[in-house]
C-alpha cells in the first residue's frame, strides 16, 4: 500500500512506549510511531487526521521497506 492509502480518514493513538506515541490508521489499520522528542511543544490528540500525520506514516513505511542487507 502507498502513503495515499494510509492518509485517508483518521488515526487513533493506541499507546505510548519507550519514547514513542503509537498511532493506528482507522481505515487501513497501519501502525506507525511518532517520536516524542520530535514533537517539541506540539499537541497530539487521541484522534488526528491521518493527512496531518503523513510525515510519520511515510517514515514508518520507508523503515519497513528498508532492505536490511543495505546496512553496513
C-alpha positions in Angstrom: 0.0 0.0 0.0 1.1 3.5 -0.7 1.2 6.6 1.6 -2.0 7.8 -0.2 -3.9 4.7 1.0 -2.9 5.4 4.6 -3.6 9.2 4.8 -7.3 9.0 4.2 -9.5 9.3 7.2 -8.2 9.4 10.8 -5.6 7.9 13.0 -6.1 6.9 16.7 -3.5 6.9 19.5 -3.1 3.3 20.7 -0.3 3.6 23.3 2.9 5.1 24.4 6.1 3.1 24.8 9.8 3.9 25.2 9.7 7.5 23.8 7.2 6.8 21.0 3.5 7.5 20.6 1.9 4.7 18.5 -0.9 5.6 16.2 -3.1 3.4 14.0 -4.9 4.5 10.9 -8.6 3.8 11.3 -9.1 2.7 7.6 -6.1 0.5 6.9 -5.1 -0.4 10.5 -1.5 0.6 9.7 0.5 1.3 12.9 3.2 3.9 13.0 5.4 5.6 15.6 5.8 9.3 16.5 9.0 10.0 18.4 8.2 12.1 21.5 11.5 14.0 21.3 10.4 15.2 17.8 7.1 16.7 19.0 8.5 19.8 20.6 5.6 21.7 22.2 3.0 20.3 19.8 -0.3 18.9 21.0 -1.1 15.4 19.9 -4.7 14.4 20.2 -6.2 10.9 20.7 -7.6 11.1 17.2 -5.8 13.0 14.4 -6.4 13.4 10.7 -4.1 10.9 9.0 -3.1 13.6 6.5 -1.7 15.6 9.4 0.4 12.6 10.3 1.7 11.9 6.8 5.3 12.7 7.8 5.4 9.9 10.4 3.4 7.5 8.2 5.9 8.0 5.4 8.9 7.4 7.7 7.3 4.2 9.0 6.7 2.9 5.5 10.2 3.7 4.5 11.6 1.9 7.6 9.5 -1.2 7.0 10.6 -1.3 3.3 14.3 -0.8 4.0 16.4 -3.7 2.9 18.5 -5.0 5.9 21.3 -6.1 3.5 21.9 -2.4 2.7 23.1 -1.7 6.2 26.8 -1.9 6.9 
